[in-house]
Amino acid sequence: MTLSRWLDGRRPVPPPALRARIDAALGSALESSEALALESCLSAGERVVASLLRANATTRESALDLLAADALVTYAFEAAGDRPGEIAVRAAHAMARIAALGSEGAASPVP
């Protein structure tokens, strides 16, 4: 199953504008395997947050991007829940990655 199909199965279904922003953030990863959901969603969420930080985007116009980043990280953790024995390590790793975005090194794009 593709990541796109996996997202189709998530509940509750996000509003169309939010899903479109999520899909845009994921790009070609939508066609990858659902097995890559955790990393694909987390990386896409990081890219969205990094972009907002670089642009100092703090207005209402950024709300959809912030919601998309939140949804992407949430989906990453939903995928991580498929392997509960690894979730503590994965959560610590994800938190470190996201926290690093606030450092001065966040000025360059996240790979």
PyMOL commands that set and color helices and strands:
alter all, ss='L'
color gray80, all
select helices_A, chain A and resi 3-8+16-31+34-54+60-80+84-100+104-107
alter helices_A, ss='H'
color red, helices_A
deselect
rebuild
show_as cartoon
